[in-house]
Amino acid sequence: MAKPLVFLMGRSPAFIPVDRRYARNHMWAMDVGQGFRFGLSAYAARLLGDVRHLQWSIARGSPVDRGSAIGYVEASKATSDLVAPVDGRVEELHGEVLATPSLLNSAPYDAGWLLRIAGEGLGLLSPQEYLAHLEAVWPLAQRLLKGQAGARRS
C-alpha cells in the first residue's frame, strides 16, 4: 500500500490515504464499482472530537444532490450537519457505524465508513488536491477553534 499523505493540524498528523478520493466537505470516497463508499476523513474526525451520535435524514434508495443535508453528527467538540458529497442515489447506510458512532474516530478509513452512494463522483478531489484544500482552509479552522476555546472560558 502506498504511503499516505500527512496534513499537520498543529502538531497532530491527519493521514490522507492515497487509495481514495476526497470531497471538499471532508469525506473520503472509495470506488466500489457501482458508486462510492464514503466516510469522514481523519481531519474531520479530529475537528469533531469524540463522536457520540449519528442521525440520518435520508433512507436507502433516496436520491441526493451534492450539498444537500443527509444527517448530522454530534461529538465532544461540535455538532455538524452531514451533506451529500456527490449527486446520486443512496445504496447503503452503514448500520454498524450508526450503532457504534465512535468508529468514526477509531477507524475512519475502515470500519467507520458512513454510506454508499451510486453516482459518478463528479467533483471529487485527488489526495494531493485534498491536501491543498486542507492547507487552504486550515487558517480559518484554526481561527474558529481559537474562538470556541475563548467562548468556553467566558
Backbone bond lengths (Angstrom), bond angles and torsions (degrees), N, CA, C in turn:
res aa  C-N    CA-C-N  psi(-1)  N-CA   C-N-CA  omega(-1)  CA-C   N-CA-C  phi
1 M - - - 1.452 - - 1.525 108.82 -
2 A 1.319 115.92 138.92 1.461 121.37 -178.93 1.528 110.68 -68.70
3 K 1.298 114.98 148.88 1.462 121.98 -179.57 1.532 109.89 -65.91
4 P 1.347 117.48 131.33 1.473 119.32 -179.52 1.531 111.24 -70.32
5 L 1.309 115.13 156.76 1.458 121.05 170.35 1.522 107.21 -77.30
6 V 1.313 117.26 159.39 1.460 121.50 -179.01 1.517 108.89 -130.25
7 F 1.332 115.96 131.30 1.459 121.98 171.82 1.519 107.01 -114.76
8 L 1.327 116.73 126.44 1.462 120.23 -179.77 1.520 110.59 -88.68
9 M 1.328 114.62 120.00 1.467 122.28 175.27 1.528 105.03 -98.46
10 G 1.332 115.55 86.64 1.452 119.00 -169.11 1.518 106.98 70.19
11 R 1.326 116.46 -118.04 1.469 120.55 177.33 1.528 112.80 -99.13
12 S 1.323 117.03 -4.48 1.465 121.06 -175.99 1.530 110.77 -95.26
13 P 1.335 116.78 125.59 1.463 118.68 178.82 1.528 112.00 -79.38
14 A 1.316 115.88 138.97 1.471 122.57 170.15 1.528 105.42 -113.77
15 F 1.325 116.39 116.65 1.455 120.97 -176.16 1.527 110.68 -83.36
16 I 1.327 115.06 143.15 1.460 122.92 -179.15 1.524 107.28 -124.59
17 P 1.333 117.94 94.12 1.467 119.34 178.12 1.530 110.84 -58.13
18 V 1.321 115.99 141.73 1.460 120.49 -176.25 1.527 112.98 -93.49
19 D 1.333 117.60 3.93 1.465 121.33 -179.50 1.523 112.92 -93.07
20 R 1.321 117.59 16.16 1.466 121.77 -178.83 1.516 109.33 -149.55
21 R 1.333 115.75 175.96 1.461 121.71 177.17 1.519 108.04 -112.26
22 Y 1.324 116.38 175.42 1.460 121.09 -172.88 1.526 110.86 -139.44
23 A 1.329 114.53 150.30 1.462 121.28 175.14 1.531 108.17 -103.16
24 R 1.301 116.51 154.52 1.473 120.69 179.55 1.529 112.33 -62.92
25 N 1.343 117.81 -18.66 1.467 120.66 178.51 1.530 111.52 -87.95
26 H 1.325 116.26 18.55 1.469 123.92 173.18 1.522 113.65 69.40
27 M 1.329 115.78 34.01 1.455 120.87 169.66 1.518 108.37 -107.99
28 W 1.332 115.61 142.60 1.457 119.78 172.51 1.522 108.34 -90.71
29 A 1.320 115.74 158.07 1.466 122.33 -178.12 1.520 108.90 -135.54
30 M 1.328 116.00 122.94 1.458 120.43 175.95 1.520 108.61 -113.79
31 D 1.321 116.19 125.06 1.456 121.45 178.99 1.527 108.62 -67.20
32 V 1.324 116.57 121.45 1.468 121.49 -179.75 1.531 110.95 -117.53
33 G 1.336 115.80 27.92 1.464 119.72 175.88 1.507 113.11 94.34
34 Q 1.325 117.24 -64.50 1.459 120.05 179.44 1.517 109.09 -111.79
35 G 1.310 115.13 63.79 1.449 121.12 -178.57 1.512 111.22 114.02
36 F 1.329 114.93 -156.39 1.456 121.13 -173.47 1.516 111.37 -134.51
37 R 1.318 114.55 144.87 1.461 122.31 170.02 1.522 105.50 -94.72
38 F 1.347 116.03 135.19 1.467 121.49 -176.62 1.521 111.27 -121.12
39 G 1.310 114.62 149.80 1.458 122.30 173.69 1.510 109.26 -153.94
40 L 1.310 117.25 172.85 1.462 121.37 178.26 1.525 110.01 -82.05
41 S 1.313 116.10 139.67 1.463 119.89 176.67 1.528 109.56 -70.83
42 A 1.319 115.61 162.56 1.470 120.79 177.03 1.528 110.15 -59.92
43 Y 1.316 117.42 -33.90 1.467 121.99 177.05 1.532 109.78 -59.66
44 A 1.331 116.66 -50.03 1.468 120.87 -179.46 1.523 110.93 -63.49
45 A 1.325 116.74 -43.97 1.466 120.39 -179.36 1.526 110.89 -61.06
46 R 1.325 117.24 -40.41 1.459 120.44 -179.84 1.537 110.89 -67.66
47 L 1.315 117.62 -40.16 1.473 120.09 178.04 1.524 111.71 -64.21
48 L 1.329 117.11 -37.11 1.462 120.93 -178.77 1.526 112.71 -72.49
49 G 1.316 116.80 -34.65 1.460 120.66 -173.00 1.521 109.48 87.83
50 D 1.317 116.35 -159.59 1.468 121.12 -177.13 1.525 110.41 -68.87
51 V 1.322 116.13 115.28 1.468 121.16 -178.33 1.525 109.13 -75.10
52 R 1.330 114.34 128.96 1.472 120.94 -176.45 1.520 113.73 -112.84
53 H 1.340 117.16 -26.68 1.463 119.85 -175.10 1.521 109.37 -152.90
54 L 1.321 114.98 142.07 1.454 122.86 176.43 1.519 107.22 -131.58
55 Q 1.315 116.60 134.46 1.477 121.37 -179.32 1.524 108.65 -136.13
56 W 1.319 116.57 131.65 1.465 121.31 176.13 1.522 110.67 -96.78
57 S 1.322 116.74 146.36 1.466 121.85 173.14 1.528 109.46 -114.04
58 I 1.318 116.64 12.57 1.464 123.67 178.70 1.521 108.30 -127.52
59 A 1.327 115.47 168.87 1.468 120.81 178.04 1.523 109.17 -129.50
60 R 1.305 115.39 162.75 1.462 120.56 175.29 1.523 108.43 -55.49
61 G 1.318 115.94 136.03 1.463 121.66 -179.18 1.517 113.71 91.99
62 S 1.325 117.56 -9.67 1.463 121.13 -179.15 1.527 111.56 -70.43
63 P 1.340 116.96 136.24 1.462 118.29 170.52 1.538 108.28 -76.14
64 V 1.330 116.82 146.18 1.462 121.17 177.51 1.522 109.67 -134.17
65 D 1.309 114.93 148.15 1.456 122.18 174.21 1.518 108.20 -110.46
66 R 1.326 116.37 138.68 1.456 120.00 179.10 1.529 109.87 -51.54
67 G 1.327 115.81 129.68 1.458 121.55 179.71 1.516 114.33 93.10
68 S 1.346 117.56 -8.16 1.467 119.41 -179.97 1.530 109.76 -81.81
69 A 1.325 116.05 149.07 1.462 121.74 -179.71 1.518 110.20 -66.49
70 I 1.349 115.81 133.07 1.460 120.42 177.89 1.524 111.95 -125.43
71 G 1.333 117.34 -6.45 1.456 121.19 -179.87 1.509 110.55 161.93
72 Y 1.334 115.07 -164.96 1.462 119.63 176.37 1.514 109.64 -152.34
73 V 1.323 114.14 162.65 1.451 121.96 179.25 1.532 107.91 -130.38
74 E 1.343 115.63 134.88 1.466 121.40 175.42 1.515 107.83 -109.00
75 A 1.338 115.41 133.53 1.460 120.33 -178.50 1.524 109.48 -142.46
76 S 1.322 115.73 176.84 1.467 120.52 -174.99 1.520 113.11 -66.43
77 K 1.329 118.27 -29.93 1.462 120.73 -178.01 1.517 113.62 -102.15
78 A 1.335 117.47 -21.20 1.461 119.64 -174.41 1.515 110.97 -163.53
79 T 1.327 114.80 157.65 1.455 122.81 166.56 1.519 104.71 -113.24
80 S 1.318 116.43 133.54 1.459 119.33 -174.94 1.520 110.69 -138.05
81 D 1.326 114.93 140.67 1.458 119.57 170.95 1.522 108.65 -68.44
82 L 1.307 116.20 148.08 1.457 122.15 169.99 1.517 106.16 -104.76
83 V 1.325 116.01 132.83 1.464 120.34 179.82 1.522 108.81 -122.98
84 A 1.312 114.78 151.81 1.458 120.69 -179.28 1.525 109.56 -62.89
85 P 1.330 117.10 128.30 1.456 120.42 -179.28 1.528 113.71 -79.55
86 V 1.336 116.70 -18.86 1.470 122.50 -179.47 1.527 109.15 -147.73
87 D 1.318 115.41 166.91 1.465 121.79 170.63 1.530 108.07 -78.67
88 G 1.311 116.42 144.93 1.462 118.78 176.28 1.505 112.19 161.31
89 R 1.340 114.94 -154.37 1.462 122.11 -179.83 1.529 108.18 -129.73
90 V 1.326 116.06 133.47 1.456 121.09 179.85 1.522 108.62 -70.89
91 E 1.322 116.04 119.42 1.456 121.89 -179.68 1.521 111.99 -98.55
92 E 1.332 116.52 -28.49 1.463 119.41 -176.00 1.521 109.52 -159.19
93 L 1.324 116.02 139.40 1.465 124.13 170.89 1.527 105.79 -112.48
94 H 1.292 117.53 124.69 1.465 121.66 -173.40 1.527 110.60 -72.89
95 G 1.312 115.79 104.62 1.459 121.85 -176.74 1.513 114.01 -63.48
96 E 1.323 117.62 -34.23 1.468 120.49 -178.00 1.532 111.30 -63.82
97 V 1.330 117.03 -40.12 1.466 119.27 -179.71 1.537 110.84 -74.16
98 L 1.311 117.28 -27.00 1.458 120.83 174.90 1.533 109.85 -66.85
99 A 1.325 116.24 -40.23 1.467 121.49 179.30 1.530 111.98 -76.60
100 T 1.324 117.23 -30.56 1.470 122.25 -177.79 1.526 108.54 -132.33
101 P 1.355 118.34 76.89 1.457 121.15 -175.35 1.531 114.40 -61.73
102 S 1.332 117.33 -20.83 1.464 120.03 179.85 1.532 111.84 -63.58
103 L 1.345 118.25 -14.12 1.461 121.00 174.61 1.524 111.58 -60.48
104 L 1.340 116.57 -25.78 1.460 120.06 177.32 1.524 111.04 -62.96
105 N 1.327 117.54 -27.68 1.459 121.86 177.38 1.526 111.99 -91.95
106 S 1.324 116.91 -44.93 1.463 120.45 -172.82 1.528 113.55 -78.60
107 A 1.319 118.47 -28.08 1.470 121.79 -177.89 1.523 110.92 -145.56
108 P 1.349 117.57 58.81 1.470 119.36 -172.85 1.525 114.58 -60.90
109 Y 1.331 117.83 -28.72 1.462 120.29 -177.14 1.525 113.52 -100.67
110 D 1.325 117.23 4.46 1.459 120.43 -178.38 1.535 109.75 -130.26
111 A 1.329 117.15 -102.74 1.466 122.29 -176.65 1.525 112.62 -64.74
112 G 1.334 118.21 -17.05 1.457 121.60 -177.77 1.515 115.05 -88.68
113 W 1.316 118.12 20.98 1.467 118.92 177.80 1.533 110.16 -68.57
114 L 1.328 116.25 154.72 1.461 122.22 -173.11 1.529 115.02 -99.48
115 L 1.320 116.82 -54.80 1.455 120.07 -172.77 1.512 110.60 -157.69
116 R 1.336 114.07 166.68 1.464 121.11 176.05 1.519 108.06 -121.04
117 I 1.340 115.02 130.66 1.463 121.56 -179.21 1.522 108.76 -122.84
118 A 1.335 116.46 128.22 1.462 121.54 173.23 1.520 107.20 -82.26
119 G 1.307 115.98 125.63 1.457 121.59 -179.48 1.509 109.53 173.08
120 E 1.317 115.37 178.93 1.462 120.56 -175.18 1.526 113.38 -85.04
121 G 1.303 119.24 -19.26 1.459 120.28 179.97 1.514 114.00 77.83
122 L 1.319 116.63 26.10 1.465 119.57 179.42 1.525 110.39 -62.47
123 G 1.306 116.25 138.21 1.461 121.40 177.97 1.519 114.53 90.14
124 L 1.341 118.34 -3.15 1.463 119.53 178.29 1.528 109.85 -73.60
125 L 1.323 115.01 148.66 1.457 122.18 -176.34 1.526 111.61 -100.02
126 S 1.316 116.15 151.13 1.459 120.83 170.63 1.535 107.61 -72.01
127 P 1.325 118.76 163.47 1.467 119.71 176.98 1.536 112.66 -55.57
128 Q 1.326 117.22 -39.52 1.463 120.75 179.36 1.532 111.28 -66.86
129 E 1.341 117.10 -39.87 1.463 120.71 177.15 1.524 110.72 -66.45
130 Y 1.340 117.17 -36.92 1.464 120.45 178.01 1.526 110.48 -66.72
131 L 1.322 117.64 -40.70 1.463 120.80 176.45 1.526 110.21 -59.46
132 A 1.320 117.92 -43.54 1.470 121.59 177.25 1.527 110.31 -63.42
133 H 1.328 117.44 -38.55 1.468 121.68 177.45 1.533 110.14 -62.13
134 L 1.345 117.28 -44.75 1.471 120.59 178.22 1.524 110.98 -61.17
135 E 1.315 116.77 -42.29 1.468 120.17 178.51 1.522 110.73 -60.98
136 A 1.326 117.69 -35.11 1.460 121.87 -179.49 1.530 112.55 -74.25
137 V 1.354 117.95 -36.88 1.469 120.32 -175.24 1.525 113.38 -92.83
138 W 1.336 118.58 -14.48 1.454 121.70 -176.28 1.536 113.41 -59.40
139 P 1.331 120.50 -42.02 1.479 118.54 178.85 1.536 112.72 -57.32
140 L 1.328 118.11 -41.49 1.466 120.96 177.55 1.527 110.24 -66.45
141 A 1.324 117.65 -43.54 1.470 120.95 178.85 1.524 110.32 -59.20
142 Q 1.323 117.53 -41.61 1.471 120.56 178.80 1.529 111.19 -62.41
143 R 1.330 117.15 -43.41 1.472 120.31 178.48 1.523 110.79 -62.08
144 L 1.335 116.69 -42.02 1.466 120.05 178.95 1.524 111.06 -65.22
145 L 1.329 116.83 -41.71 1.461 120.76 178.95 1.524 111.04 -63.67
146 K 1.309 117.08 -41.83 1.467 120.59 178.21 1.523 110.32 -65.83
147 G 1.320 117.83 -35.42 1.467 121.87 176.80 1.508 111.40 -65.33
148 Q 1.334 117.71 -40.09 1.462 121.32 177.52 1.513 110.63 -64.98
149 A 1.319 117.48 -41.33 1.465 120.89 -179.90 1.528 109.84 -64.76
150 G 1.328 116.87 -39.60 1.456 120.67 178.08 1.512 111.73 -66.66
151 A 1.344 116.57 -37.53 1.465 121.01 -179.61 1.534 110.71 -66.94
152 R 1.328 117.32 -34.43 1.468 120.38 -179.87 1.527 111.85 -69.07
153 R 1.327 116.50 -31.19 1.465 120.23 -178.61 1.518 112.65 -74.57
154 S 1.354 117.35 -26.47 1.472 118.52 -176.65 1.493 113.71 -77.92
